[in-house]
């Protein structure tokens, strides 16, 4: 009997030891759990972890996992999801706190969908909680079709918004991330789309370090962002995904980044494929050579299907096992940090999805920019207009609202529907009749107006024309060849001629015309600004864009958005699209007067600035902002710096912004803390900045102060 009990005791002790050594044991440190799992993997299984779709390991009970998911403005490509405004619209809010809250909700919705997918046995692309988001490339040229995915043209605004996205997605609870973010595309990537598989972005050191890198550096240094993605393009002759200087010298060694490095999808193929249809880089002789160059550097994970090439590189001795193990360790560690190997899955509480819808509306409301408002025609007064014409190719288009990289909203409110819903709540005697017609297509002139069109417009007291662009015309590598559009990019920054012609026709009919521009970026609107009664930028505003615009048009919401990009005039010189130098580009380097400058946006009230002060000890600036108008409103106070003694620096650059609500007649005090990096000067030929004595000008609103450092 004693012998039997002793055997039971030994069995218990042995099994307890095994349990303690199990990689699924959440009580063990993550690094130890990773190593325990790695010790059990074969070479084939390890290599499988280095492709974006990690295969299942059935003998260990490990399901498959895809690293590829998208969440630029809501969970994308996985059925119904909340669709928030596109990133350019989010940038127009100048509200990084709200952006962080929004992406926290995106992470909540992502976990909800992930848990459902796990229960259903779905492990395909777009089912995971690792997101190739945010896109923090600089929107250097309005012709770039993917500019809508970015946070605009300014490095500091991009850095703040990108950081908010990362922090929102990467909420941590009990040491587990709710989701992982990925900053992309590293680096110097912004078109042309049609040539991206062969394009060589040639850029000087000054532009490289002062425009294209700062947002990446800022986010790497201020967050624990989970992934960095290299771009398709070459940088000064070398493909980004095999670029030692970019990935090793700068990102890893100088900035100390040691988390996951991932390729853009099938980017390594551009290094070796010979294609008669799509030109490629063709910088490497074979797929194995490209794999060895990427993984032999710092790339941990390939988004693509290069597993056989990776295996060949290992078998030929081009990649030693210690390098493979280092990459696999990082990949597995990230999966552990997401809680994917925990016996009890984290984040199973069902979130408040009603809050998602409210946030989508809030962000759309805050993003709308009032560009022109002659004789204060806006806000529209109930009862003033007996009949309103709602016209334009974007007026009833719910596809336009969603932009690109989007999910499918359960409820989308077009602009026509938003206006109709809003006025339906008016007393009957104040409720205007609505007349709707598309009036014209976005680009071509094939649309046929109804025979009674002119008569109907003549009977209307006001015209609201909703036009601009469409994500079906501008976007990632599109097969579009139309007047003004090529391959996803634009060849002209003007409003398409057919739309401008329609606006001219409407104006000649003697009616007040309000123009609502929906687009991913800037459009030259010289004629519209001069001739129309009001102009608003509504971007691609997401599922609640129609409700948000109606709220602004009728004054329920005071417009507060500011431009995250320069709206160039048709008279402005714009350098060639494929030039990556910054002279004459963006507000930081253009010497001409734009149509609407970066940071511009009108309100239904008026703000005055005063009392600017600088504290050299704390590097802070304080400025007072007073609402001297008759309506409550939100103002985006912006602080700009000019290095007056250095003709090589930007003409001015944003160094701080704060969004504040100020009731009518009241004053707010705004405080900015300036990052010391803005007082440094780039030194030619060196990959660093140096401090030089000089005179700087700080400006907030119309208030200026000169400081000496």
Residue pairs with C-beta under 8 A, 6 or more apart in sequence:
19 25
20 27
20 28
21 36
22 36
23 33
23 34
23 36
23 37
23 40
23 341
24 33
24 341
24 342
24 343
25 33
26 342
26 343
26 344
28 36
30 175
30 333
30 336
30 337
31 333
33 336
33 341
34 329
34 332
34 333
34 336
35 329
37 60
37 332
37 341
38 46
38 325
38 328
38 329
38 332
40 60
41 49
41 57
41 328
43 314
43 321
43 324
44 311
45 55
45 57
46 324
46 325
46 328
47 307
47 310
47 311
47 314
47 324
48 54
48 55
48 307
49 328
49 331
49 332
50 295
50 300
50 301
50 302
50 307
50 310
50 324
50 327
50 328
50 331
51 301
51 302
51 304
51 305
51 306
51 307
51 310
52 66
52 67
52 68
52 125
52 262
52 265
52 301
52 302
52 303
52 304
53 64
53 65
53 66
53 67
53 68
53 124
53 125
54 64
54 65
54 66
54 67
54 331
54 335
55 64
56 62
56 63
56 64
56 123
62 341
63 118
63 123
64 123
65 123
65 128
65 335
65 340
66 123
66 124
66 125
66 126
66 127
66 128
67 128
67 130
67 262
67 301
67 303
68 125
68 126
68 128
68 130
68 132
68 265
68 303
69 75
69 76
69 77
69 78
69 110
69 125
69 126
69 127
69 128
69 129
69 130
69 131
69 132
70 76
70 77
70 126
70 131
70 132
70 133
70 405
71 103
71 106
71 110
71 131
71 133
71 169
71 179
72 86
72 87
72 133
72 134
72 135
72 149
72 403
72 404
72 405
72 406
73 83
73 84
73 85
73 86
73 87
73 90
73 403
73 405
73 406
73 542
74 81
74 82
74 83
74 84
74 106
74 109
74 360
74 406
74 407
74 542
75 81
75 82
75 106
75 109
75 110
75 113
75 407
76 126
76 405
76 406
76 407
77 125
77 126
77 405
77 407
78 113
78 117
78 126
78 127
78 407
79 113
79 407
79 408
80 407
80 408
80 409
80 410
81 109
81 113
81 407
81 408
81 409
82 105
82 106
82 109
82 353
82 356
82 357
82 359
82 360
82 407
82 409
82 543
83 360
83 401
83 402
83 406
83 407
83 408
83 409
83 412
83 542
83 543
84 90
84 102
84 106
84 359
84 360
84 363
84 364
84 542
84 543
85 360
85 363
85 364
85 367
85 403
85 539
85 540
85 541
85 542
85 545
86 148
86 149
86 403
86 404
86 520
86 539
86 540
86 541
86 542
87 134
87 135
87 148
87 149
87 150
87 151
87 161
88 139
88 147
88 148
88 149
88 150
88 151
88 152
88 520
88 521
88 539
88 540
88 564
88 565
89 363
89 364
89 367
89 539
89 540
89 541
89 542
89 561
90 99
90 102
90 151
90 161
90 363
90 367
91 150
91 151
91 152
91 157
91 158
91 161
91 564
92 152
92 366
92 367
92 368
92 369
92 537
92 539
92 561
92 562
92 563
92 564
92 601
93 99
93 363
93 366
93 367
93 560
93 561
93 659
94 157
94 561
94 562
94 564
94 636
94 638
94 657
94 659
95 366
95 659
96 160
96 161
96 163
96 164
97 164
97 659
98 359
98 362
98 363
98 366
99 161
99 164
99 165
99 168
99 363
100 164
100 165
100 167
100 168
101 168
101 359
102 168
102 359
102 363
103 164
103 165
103 167
103 168
103 169
104 168
104 169
104 171
105 168
105 351
105 355
105 356
105 359
106 168
106 169
106 179
107 129
107 168
107 169
107 170
107 171
107 178
107 179
108 178
108 351
108 356
109 351
109 353
109 356
110 129
110 131
110 169
110 178
110 179
111 129
111 178
111 179
111 347
111 351
112 350
112 351
112 353
113 127
114 127
114 128
114 129
115 345
115 347
115 348
117 123
117 127
118 345
129 178
129 179
129 180
129 338
130 179
130 180
130 182
130 226
130 227
130 334
130 338
131 169
131 179
131 180
131 181
131 182
132 182
132 184
132 227
132 229
132 262
132 303
133 165
133 169
133 181
133 182
133 184
134 151
134 161
134 162
134 165
134 166
134 181
134 183
134 184
135 146
135 149
135 150
135 184
135 185
136 150
136 151
136 158
136 159
136 162
136 183
136 184
136 215
136 216
136 219
137 146
137 150
137 184
137 185
137 189
137 190
137 212
137 231
138 150
138 153
138 154
138 155
138 158
138 190
138 211
138 212
138 215
138 586
139 147
139 150
139 151
139 152
139 153
139 190
139 521
139 564
139 565
140 153
140 190
140 211
140 580
140 582
140 585
140 586
141 147
141 190
141 191
141 574
141 575
141 577
141 585
142 490
142 493
142 521
142 522
142 523
142 565
142 566
142 568
142 574
143 191
143 489
143 490
143 491
143 493
143 574
143 577
144 190
144 191
144 192
144 193
144 489
144 521
144 577
145 191
145 193
145 474
145 475
145 476
145 478
145 487
145 488
145 489
145 490
145 520
146 190
146 191
146 193
146 475
146 476
146 488
147 190
147 520
147 521
147 565
148 403
148 404
148 471
148 474
148 475
148 519
148 520
148 521
148 539
148 540
149 404
149 405
149 520
150 158
150 190
151 157
151 158
151 161
151 162
151 564
152 158
152 564
152 565
152 598
153 564
153 565
153 566
153 585
153 586
153 587
153 588
153 598
154 564
154 586
154 587
154 588
154 598
154 653
154 654
155 210
155 211
155 214
155 215
155 218
155 653
156 214
156 215
156 218
156 653
156 654
156 655
156 656
157 564
157 654
157 657
158 215
159 214
159 215
159 218
159 219
160 657
162 183
162 215
162 218
162 219
163 218
163 219
163 222
163 223
165 181
166 181
166 183
166 219
166 223
166 225
167 223
169 178
169 179
169 180
169 181
170 177
170 178
170 179
170 180
170 181
170 223
170 224
170 225
170 226
171 177
171 178
171 179
172 178
173 346
173 347
174 346
175 337
176 337
176 338
176 339
176 342
176 346
176 347
177 226
177 337
177 338
177 339
178 346
178 347
179 338
180 226
180 227
180 334
180 337
180 338
181 225
181 226
181 227
182 225
182 226
182 227
182 228
182 229
182 260
182 262
183 215
183 216
183 219
183 220
183 225
183 227
183 228
183 229
184 228
184 229
184 231
184 264
185 229
185 230
185 231
185 232
185 233
185 240
185 264
186 216
186 228
186 229
186 230
186 231
186 240
186 246
186 247
186 251
187 208
187 212
187 213
187 216
187 230
187 231
187 235
187 240
187 246
188 201
188 203
188 208
188 212
188 231
188 233
188 235
188 240
188 580
189 196
189 201
189 231
189 232
189 233
189 240
190 580
191 489
191 577
191 578
192 199
192 487
192 489
192 577
192 578
193 476
193 477
193 478
193 487
193 488
193 489
194 477
194 486
194 487
194 488
194 489
195 279
195 578
196 232
196 233
196 477
197 232
197 270
197 275
197 278
197 279
197 280
197 281
198 234
198 270
198 278
198 279
198 280
198 281
199 232
199 233
199 234
199 578
200 233
200 234
200 235
200 236
200 237
201 233
201 234
201 235
201 236
201 580
202 236
202 237
202 580
203 212
203 235
203 236
203 580
203 581
204 581
205 682
205 684
205 685
205 687
206 648
206 682
206 684
207 580
207 581
207 582
209 682
209 687
209 689
210 649
210 650
210 682
211 582
211 588
212 580
213 250
214 677
216 228
216 251
217 255
219 225
220 228
220 251
220 255
220 256
220 257
221 255
224 259
225 259
226 259
226 260
226 334
226 337
227 259
227 260
227 261
227 262
227 301
227 334
228 251
228 257
228 259
228 260
228 261
228 262
229 262
229 263
229 264
229 303
230 240
230 241
230 243
230 246
230 247
230 261
230 262
230 263
230 264
230 267
230 299
231 240
231 241
231 264
231 267
232 240
232 264
232 267
232 270
233 239
233 240
234 240
234 281
234 283
235 243
235 246
238 244
238 245
238 246
238 283
239 267
239 270
239 271
239 281
239 283
240 246
240 247
240 267
241 247
241 263
241 264
241 267
241 268
241 271
241 294
241 299
242 268
242 271
242 283
242 284
242 290
242 293
242 294
242 297
244 297
247 261
247 297
247 298
247 299
248 297
248 298
249 687
250 687
251 257
251 261
251 298
252 258
252 298
254 687
258 330
259 330
259 334
260 300
260 301
260 330
260 331
260 334
261 298
261 299
261 300
261 301
262 299
262 300
262 301
262 302
262 303
263 294
263 299
263 301
263 302
263 303
263 304
264 303
265 303
265 304
266 303
266 304
266 305
267 303
267 304
268 287
268 290
268 291
268 294
268 302
268 304
268 306
268 309
269 280
269 287
269 290
269 304
269 306
270 280
270 281
271 280
271 281
271 282
271 283
271 284
271 289
271 290
271 293
272 280
272 282
272 283
272 284
272 285
272 286
272 287
272 289
272 290
273 280
273 282
274 280
274 282
283 290
284 290
284 293
286 309
287 306
287 308
287 309
287 312
288 309
288 310
288 312
288 313
288 316
288 318
289 313
289 318
290 306
290 309
291 302
291 306
291 309
291 310
291 312
291 313
291 318
291 319
292 313
292 318
292 319
294 302
295 302
295 310
295 313
295 319
295 323
295 324
295 327
296 318
296 319
296 323
299 327
300 327
300 330
300 331
301 327
301 331
302 310
310 319
313 319
314 321
314 324
335 341
339 345
339 346
339 347
357 411
357 543
357 544
360 542
360 543
360 544
361 544
361 547
361 548
363 542
364 541
364 542
364 544
364 545
364 547
364 548
364 549
365 548
365 551
365 552
365 557
366 560
366 561
366 634
367 538
367 539
367 541
367 548
367 561
368 536
368 537
368 538
368 539
368 541
368 548
368 549
368 552
368 559
368 561
369 536
369 537
369 559
369 561
369 562
369 563
369 600
369 601
370 378
370 534
370 535
370 536
370 552
370 559
370 561
370 601
370 602
370 603
370 604
371 517
371 525
371 529
371 535
371 536
371 537
371 567
371 596
371 600
371 601
371 602
372 528
372 529
372 532
372 533
372 534
372 535
372 602
373 533
373 534
373 602
374 532
374 533
374 534
375 533
376 604
377 512
377 514
377 533
377 534
378 514
378 534
378 552
378 553
378 555
378 604
379 552
379 553
379 554
379 555
379 604
380 462
380 553
380 554
380 555
382 423
382 426
382 427
382 430
382 554
383 426
383 429
383 430
384 461
385 432
385 461
385 462
386 432
386 433
386 461
387 432
387 433
387 434
387 435
387 459
387 460
387 461
387 462
388 419
388 432
388 433
388 434
388 435
388 460
388 461
388 462
388 463
388 464
389 434
389 435
389 436
389 437
389 456
389 457
389 460
389 462
389 463
389 464
389 511
390 415
390 416
390 419
390 434
390 435
390 436
390 464
390 466
391 436
391 437
391 438
391 439
391 463
391 464
391 465
391 466
391 502
391 506
392 438
392 439
392 440
392 465
392 466
392 467
392 499
392 502
392 516
393 438
393 439
393 440
393 441
393 442
393 466
393 467
393 470
393 499
394 400
394 415
394 442
394 466
394 467
394 468
394 470
394 516
394 518
395 414
395 415
395 416
395 436
395 438
395 464
395 465
395 466
396 414
396 415
396 416
396 417
396 436
396 438
397 414
397 470
398 412
398 414
399 470
399 471
399 472
400 470
400 471
400 472
400 518
400 540
401 412
401 414
401 540
401 541
401 542
401 543
401 545
401 546
402 408
402 409
402 412
402 471
402 540
402 542
402 543
403 471
403 520
403 540
403 542
404 471
404 475
404 476
409 542
409 543
411 543
412 543
412 546
413 421
413 543
413 544
413 545
413 546
413 547
414 545
414 546
415 466
415 516
415 518
415 538
415 545
415 546
415 549
415 550
416 434
416 436
416 466
416 546
417 546
418 545
418 546
418 547
418 548
418 549
418 550
419 434
419 464
419 546
419 549
419 550
419 553
420 434
421 546
421 547
421 550
422 547
422 550
422 551
422 553
422 554
422 556
423 431
423 432
423 434
423 554
424 431
426 432
432 461
432 462
435 456
435 457
435 459
435 460
437 449
437 450
437 453
437 456
438 447
439 447
439 449
439 453
439 465
439 502
440 447
440 467
440 498
440 499
440 501
440 502
441 447
441 498
442 467
442 468
442 469
442 470
442 473
442 496
442 498
442 499
443 473
443 482
443 483
443 484
443 485
443 496
443 498
444 482
444 483
444 498
445 498
450 456
454 509
457 463
457 506
457 509
457 511
458 509
460 511
461 511
461 512
462 511
462 512
462 513
462 514
463 506
463 511
463 512
463 513
463 514
464 513
464 514
464 516
464 553
465 502
465 503
465 506
465 513
465 514
465 515
465 516
466 516
466 518
466 538
467 495
467 499
467 502
467 503
467 515
467 516
467 517
467 518
468 495
468 499
468 516
468 517
468 518
468 519
468 523
469 490
469 496
469 518
469 519
469 520
469 523
470 518
471 520
471 540
472 478
472 480
473 480
473 482
473 485
474 485
474 488
474 489
474 490
474 519
474 520
474 521
475 488
475 520
476 488
477 487
477 488
478 487
478 488
479 487
480 486
480 487
480 488
481 487
483 492
483 496
483 497
484 490
484 491
484 492
484 494
484 496
484 497
485 491
489 577
493 522
493 523
493 524
493 568
493 570
493 574
494 500
494 523
494 524
494 570
495 517
495 523
495 524
495 525
495 528
500 527
500 528
503 513
503 515
503 527
503 528
503 531
503 532
504 527
504 531
506 513
507 513
507 531
507 532
512 533
513 532
513 533
514 532
514 533
514 534
514 535
514 536
514 553
515 525
515 528
515 532
515 534
515 535
515 536
516 536
516 538
516 549
517 523
517 525
517 535
517 536
517 537
517 538
518 538
518 539
518 540
518 541
518 545
519 537
519 539
519 540
520 539
520 540
521 565
522 563
522 565
522 566
522 567
522 568
523 567
524 567
524 568
524 569
524 570
524 595
525 535
525 567
525 595
526 569
526 570
526 571
526 595
528 535
529 535
529 595
529 596
536 549
536 552
536 559
537 561
537 563
538 545
538 548
538 549
541 548
541 549
548 557
550 556
551 557
552 558
552 559
555 604
558 603
558 604
558 605
558 631
558 632
558 633
558 634
559 601
559 602
559 603
559 604
560 601
560 603
560 633
560 634
560 635
560 636
560 659
561 601
562 599
562 600
562 601
562 636
562 638
563 596
563 597
563 598
563 599
563 600
563 601
564 598
565 586
565 598
566 586
566 587
566 590
566 594
566 596
566 597
566 598
567 594
567 595
567 596
567 597
567 600
568 574
568 594
568 595
569 592
569 593
569 594
569 595
571 592
572 590
572 592
572 594
572 595
573 584
573 592
574 584
574 585
575 581
575 583
575 584
575 585
582 588
582 589
583 589
584 590
584 591
584 592
586 598
587 594
587 597
587 598
587 599
587 651
587 652
588 650
588 651
588 652
588 653
589 650
589 651
590 651
591 651
598 654
599 636
599 638
599 654
601 636
603 629
603 631
603 633
603 635
604 629
604 631
604 633
605 627
605 628
605 629
605 630
605 631
605 632
605 633
605 664
606 627
606 628
606 629
607 625
607 626
607 627
607 628
607 629
607 633
607 635
607 662
607 701
608 625
608 626
608 628
608 701
609 623
609 624
609 625
609 626
609 637
609 700
609 701
609 702
609 703
610 623
610 624
610 626
610 703
611 622
611 623
611 624
611 703
612 621
612 622
612 623
612 698
612 700
612 703
612 704
612 705
613 621
613 622
613 623
613 705
614 620
614 621
614 698
614 705
614 707
615 621
615 622
616 707
616 709
618 673
619 673
619 674
619 676
620 671
620 672
620 673
620 674
621 639
621 656
621 671
621 672
621 674
621 698
621 700
621 705
622 669
622 670
622 671
622 672
623 637
623 639
623 669
623 670
623 672
623 700
623 701
623 703
624 667
624 668
624 669
624 670
625 635
625 637
625 660
625 662
625 667
625 668
625 669
625 670
625 701
626 662
626 666
626 667
626 668
627 633
627 635
627 662
627 663
627 664
627 665
627 666
627 667
628 665
629 664
630 664
631 664
632 661
632 662
632 663
632 664
633 661
633 662
633 664
634 659
634 660
634 661
634 662
635 659
635 660
635 662
635 668
636 657
636 658
636 659
637 657
637 658
637 659
637 660
637 670
637 672
637 700
637 701
638 654
638 656
638 657
638 700
638 701
639 654
639 655
639 656
639 657
639 672
639 674
639 698
639 699
639 700
640 652
640 653
640 654
640 655
640 698
640 699
640 700
641 652
641 653
641 655
641 674
641 678
641 696
641 697
641 698
641 699
642 649
642 650
642 651
642 652
642 653
642 696
642 697
642 699
643 649
643 679
643 681
643 694
643 696
644 694
644 695
644 696
644 697
644 706
645 694
645 695
646 681
646 692
646 694
648 681
648 682
649 681
652 697
652 699
653 678
655 672
655 674
655 675
655 678
655 698
656 672
656 673
656 674
657 672
658 670
658 671
658 672
660 668
660 670
661 668
662 668
670 700
672 700
677 689
679 691
679 696
679 709
680 689
680 690
680 691
681 689
681 690
681 691
681 692
681 694
682 689
683 689
683 690
693 708
693 709
694 708
694 709
695 706
695 707
695 708
695 709
696 706
696 707
696 708
696 709
697 704
697 705
697 706
697 707
698 704
698 705
698 706
698 707
699 705
